[in-house]
Amino acid sequence: MSNGDQPEPPATANSGAVAVVGLELRGDTPAPKKQVYSWALWDWATQPFHSVILTFIFTALYLVSNAFLPSDIAELPEKDPAKVAAIADLASGLGLGATIAGIGILLLAPVLGQRADAAGRQKLWLGIGTGALILCMFGLWFVTPTPALFWLGVALVSAGTVFSEIASVNSNAMLISIATSKTVGRVSGIGWGFGYLGGIVALALVIVLNRAQWFGLSTEGGLPFRVIAVGCAVWAILFSIPIFLNVPEPSMGRPDRKVGFFTSYVLLVKDVIGLYRDERTRTTFWFLVASAVFRDGLAGVFAFGAVIGKTVFGFGFDDLVIFGVAANLIAGVSTILVGRLDDRWGPKRLILLSLACMTIAGLAVFAFADAGKTVFWVGGLILCAFVGPAQSAARSFLARVTPAGREGEVFGLYATTGRAASWIAPGAWTVLIWLTGATKFGILGIVVVLLAGLLLLLPVRERARA
């Protein structure tokens, strides 16, 4: 059924909740493969911002480095207290930027998603978010290694995080325009898998360029890092074009819900209350709560994995880089392959299985930590093999219970609840290490969060599968 033939779903009296789920409006006709792969390429296009700029290269090796210290402090020995404190200040500044970005996402994601739903313009907001993210990456070219420009780098990276999340909300909403209730699991898996694989390819290119000494490119002025940022921007432009050309809007819009910007917050509160009160949408409410917890545990696996490898198992730089590539490769391939099980078993079973296996693997890594690096290789890669499937199935679960005409709003709430719970895994990690004085106990902190998410998900009802 084309978008032009979609009936506008009726709203309930109080909350705006609807009886019809967006996936049901498509019927059983699968979308053309061109649309599916065009949608998945958006994850491929934007993943280098997360893997290359945020996680491994630009911030870790450039922003929080000697390059942005005053010259007199930069020349001090690495273990000099003054230099250690100065580097810590840079790391703290980067953390402050991330915190502000998180608050921005918390406040903006659901409201902008709601307004995109009302206008039927998810693709427009996807374009705004993607375009702004690309401009932030281009802007990093101007972050030359001087202390005065450190905060410009932090501001651009943090703003890019906000714009990436706003774009992601609308990309997730567009899943409903290309999937049916019979294919949503595998389509979601393809998207997550493409994201992981895109990050691997981008990281591999950086590693090759570094090993080739940048083919004679000068390293003065942080030039290699600034070129990397521009390269990520160009990458995002090239691979994000197909989604705008080939993927339709998920809905025609709901003009009756067009309100002023600040009134949108009032409407949002009423909608959240409505999700809980209406028996037809209560599953959506409780899934948002449960997923916020277990997704924070999933994030903790990647956030602290490198720290565990380095401090608990003695991994060096080469070990960590190789492990990172292997981890992303396994996560990407497993996510694509397991998508069909999502459609066959249902996403809840897949999430529960993934969380259970990750809990067991995490406990094994903790229990046998003294046995050497092999434990981390085996246990860590098992953990990574289930991270992607759990993330993908969570997105398909939400797509299956999202009321028609509210795709952007609900996926905006998905982003917001994730941010609201983003302190849980770091908090458990920090507390257990503080109480025991040993980094390996932080592994138990992540395991506890994964287990808590599993238990919260158990009573959440799943819609009957097609």
N, C-alpha and C positions, 0 to 999 in steps of 0.2 A: 504494500500500500504506500503510495507516495505521500509526502508531507501535505500536499494540497488536499488529499482525501481524508486526512485524519480528523475525526470528530473532536471538538473541544470537550474535554472531560468535565463533568459536573463537579461543583464544589460543595462541600458540606457547609452547613449554616454557620458554624462558629469558627472553624479553624482553617478553612481553605483546603483541608485534606480531601482527597478524592478516592473513589472506590477502585478506579482503574489504574493499574500499574503501567508505566510507560512502555515496557517491553510488549505488553499485550496488544498495543495498537499496531504493531508491525505485522502481526499474524505469524505465520511459519515460513514466510518467504525469506531465504537468506540474502544478505546483501552481497553485491558483487565483490569478488576478491580484491578488485582495485580499490574499493572503498575501505575494506578492512586493512589492507597493507598501507594505504595512505594515512589512515588514522594511527596505526602502530608506528609509523615513521616519525610521528611527532615526539614520541618518547625517545627514539633514537637521536632525534635532532637536539633535544634539550638536555639529555643525560650528561654530556661532557661538562656542562656548567656545574653539575653536582659532583661528578667523579674527578674531573681534572682541576677545576677552579676551587670548589669548596673543600674537597676532602684531601686529595693527595698532593697537588702541585702548587697552585698559586698562593693559597693562604698559608699552607703548612711550611713550604720551602722558601717563600718570598716575603709575604707580609709580616709573618712572625719570624723575623731573622735579623741578622746584623745589618742588613741593608737599610733598615728604618730606625737604627739607633744613632745617636750623636756620635761623631767620629771618635771622640776621646773614649767613650764607653765601648764602642765596637772593637777598638784595638786591644781591650783588656783580655786576659785569658778566659777561656770558656767557663771555668768554674769560679771565677771571681764573683764574690757576692753581689757587687754592684751590677755586673753584667747579667747575672742570673735574675736579679730583681727587675732589670730593665726589660728583659725578654718576657718575664712574667707579666709586666705591665702591658706589653703588646698583646699577649694572649688574652689578658683580661679585657682589653679594648675590643678585640675581635668578638669575645663572648658578649660584651655589652651590645655590640651591633646585632648579634644573632638574637639576643633577648628582645630588643626593640622590634626587630623583624617579626619575631613570633607574636608580639602583641599586635602588630599591624595586621598580620594574617588573621589573628583571633577576631579582630574587630571588622575586617573588611570582607573576608572570603564569603561568609554566608549571605551577607546583604547584597554584594555585587552579583553573586550567583542568583539570588532571588530576583533582582532587577533584570538580569539577562533572561530569566524564565518569562517574566511578565512581557518583555518586548519580543521574545522569540529570537534573541540575537546572541546566542551562545558563541557563535563563530566570530562575531564582532569582538566580544570580550576576550576570546581566545587570541585574536589578532592583537588586541591592545596589550595583553599580558606578555605575549611572545615578543612583540616588537619592542616593548620596554625592556625586557630581559636582554634582548640582543644589543640595545643601546648601552645598557649597563656593562656588558662585556666589552663592547668597543671602547667605552669610557676608561676601562682599566689600562688601555694603552698609555694614558697620560699619568699613570701612577708610577712615576720615576722614583728611584730609591733615595728619597730624602725624608727625614722625620716629619716635615711639614705636610707631606702628602699621604701619610699613613691613614689619617682619618678619611681622606677621599677614597682610598681603597676600601676601607671598612664600610663606608656609606654605600659605595657602588655594589659591593658583594651582598650587603644586607638588603638593599633595594631590589637587587636581582632575585634574592630569595622570595621576597614578597610577590614580585611580578610573576615569578615561576609558579608559585602556588595558586595565584589568581587564574593564570592560564590553565594550570592543571585541573582546577575545578571544572572548567568548561570543556576541557578535553575528556574528562571522565563522564561528564553529562552527555557528550556526543556518542559515547559507547552505545547509548540506548537507540541511536538512530541507525546503527549498523548491525546490531545483534538482535537475535530472537531469544525467547526463553529456552530454546534448544541449543543455541550456539554461544550464549553470552560467556560461558566459562572459558571456552577455547579462544574466543576473540580477546577477552581480557588477558588471558595468558600470553597471547602473541604480543600484545602491547607491552606488558611488563618484560617479557623476554627480549624484545627488541631494545628496550631501554638498557638492560644489563649488557647486551652484546655491543650496543653502540658505545657505552662507557669503556668496554674492554678495548675496542678498536682505537678509540681516541687515546687511551692510556698507552697502548702499544706503540702508536705513532710517536708519542712524546718520548717514550723510552728509546725508540730507534733514533730519533733526532739527537737525543742526548748522547747515545753511544757513538754517533757519527760526528760528535763535537759541533753539531748544528751546521755542518757543512761550511765551516769557516765563518759563520755569523759572529760578530762581535758580542761578547758577554757584558760589555760595559753598559751601565745604566739600566741593568735588569732587562736588557733587550729580549733574551729568550723567553722570559716569563710574560712579557707584554705581547710578544708575538703569539704565544700560546693563547692568551685571552682573545686576541683578534681572530685567531684560527677557530676557536670555539664559537665565536659570533658568526663567522662565515659558514661554518658547519651547520649551525642552527638555521640560518637563512635557507641554505640549499635543501635541507631535508624536511623543513616544515612546510614548504610550498604545497606538497600534494594534499595535505589535509584541507587546505582552503579551497583547492580546486575540485576535489572529488567527494568530500564527505558532506552530507546534508545536515541541516539544523535538526536537533532532536524533537522540536515541537514548533507549532505555529505561534506560540505565545499566549498569554492570558491578559488581555487588555484590562479586565476588571480588577487586576491586582497591581496596576500601575499607580504608584504613590510617590510622594517626595522622598528625597534621600533619607532624611532623619525619621520620617514616618515609617520607612522601611524597617527600622529597628523595632518599632512597636508591632508591626505586622509579623516580624520574625519571632518575637516572644510569643505572640498568639499562636503562631504556627507550631512552635515547639511544644507548647501546652496541648495544642490540638493533636500532634503526633502521639502524645501519651494518652490522651483521653479517648481518642477514637480507636476502637478495637481493631479496625482494619489497618491502622498504621502504627499501632503500639509496637509491633515487631521492629519497625524501622527505628523507633526511639531507643529500644533496649539494645539493638545491634550497634547503634552509634556509641552507646556507653561501653559495651563489651569490647568493641573493636578498638576504641581509644586506648584501652589498657593493653591488649595483646599487641597492637601495632607499635606501642612504645617499647615493648619487649623486643619486637623484631628490629626496631631501630637501634636498640642497645647492642644487638649482636654485631652490627657493622660499626657503631660508634666506638665500642670498646674492644673490638676484636684485635686491632693492631696493638693496642696497649697490652692486652693479655699475652699476645704472641711475643712481644718484646720483653716485658718485665717478668712474666712467669715462665716462659719457655726459652728465653734467650735468643729470639730471632733477631738477625741483623737486617740491614737495609735490603739486601738482595733477597733474603728469605721472605720478608714482608711483601715486597713487590711481586714476587712470583706467586706467593700465596694469594695476594689480592686479585691478580689476574685469574688464577685458578678458581677462586671463590666466586667471582662474578660470572665466569664462564659456566660453572656448574649451576649457579642460581638461574642464569638466563635459559640454559638448555632445559633444565628441569621444569621451569615455569611454562615453557612452550609445550613440552610433552605432556604435562599433567593437566593442562587445560581441558582435555577431553574427559578426564575423570571427574572434573568439576561438573560437566554437563550430565555425566552418567550417574554419579553418586549424589550430586548436590553439593554446593559450596560449604555448607556447615560441616559435613563429614570430613571434607578435605582439610578445612581449617583445623578441626579438632585433631585429626591424624597428624598434621604438620606440627601443631603445638606439642602434642604428646611426644613425638619423635625428637623434637628439639629439646624438650625438657629432659628426656633420658640422655641424649647426647651431651647436654650441658652438665648434667650430674656426673657423667663418665669423665669428661674433661677435668672437672674439679677433683674427683676421687683419685684419678691416676695422673695428676699433674706432675708428680715426681718421676714419672717413667720416661720423660724426655719429649723431644719435639714430635715424635711420631704420633703421640696422643693428640696433640693440637692439630696436626695435619688431618688425621682421620676424623676426630670429633668435630673440628672446626668446619671441615668440608661437608660433613653430614648436616650440621646446623645450617650452612648456607644452601644446601640442596632443598631445604624446606622453607626458607625465608620467602623466596619468590612465589612459590605456590600459595602460601598463606596470604601474601599481599594481593595476589591476583584474585584468589577466591573471595577475599574480603570485598574487593571492588565489585565482583559479579554478584555476591550476595546482596549488596546494597542496591545494585541495579535491578535486582529481582523484586525488591520491596519498595522502590521509589515511586510515589504517586505520579501519574502523568501530569506534565506541566510544571513539575517542581524539581526537575533534575538538577539544575544549577544550584538551587537553594539547598537541597539535601546533600549534594556532594560538597557544597560550601560548609555545611554543618559537619560533614565528615572531616574536612580539613581542620575546622575549628576545634572539634572535640579532640582530635589528635594533638593539636597544640596545647589544649588545656591540660592534657594528661602527660605532656612531654617531660615533666619533672619526675615521674614515678621511677623509671628505670635508672636515671642518673642518681636519684635520691637513694634508692636501694643499694646501688653500687657504692656510693660514697659512705653511707652509714655502716655497711658491713665491713668495708676496708678500715674505717675509722675505729670500729669496735675491736677488730682483730689485729690490726696492724700489718695485714698481709694482703697483697693485691689479689691473690687467687680467690679469696672469699668474695670478691666482686662478681665472680662468675655465678655464685649462688644468688646474688641480687638480681641478675638478669633472669635466671631460672625461675625465681619466685614470681616475677612479673609475668612471664610467659604462662606459668601455671595459674595465676590469678585470672588472666584473660581467658584461659580455657574454661575455668569454672564459671565465669560470668557468662560465657557463650552457651553453656550446656542448656539452660532453660529457655533460650531464645528460640522461638518457633520459626521454622523454615516454610516458605510457601511450597505447595505441592509442585513437583517438577513436571514439565510437559512430557 
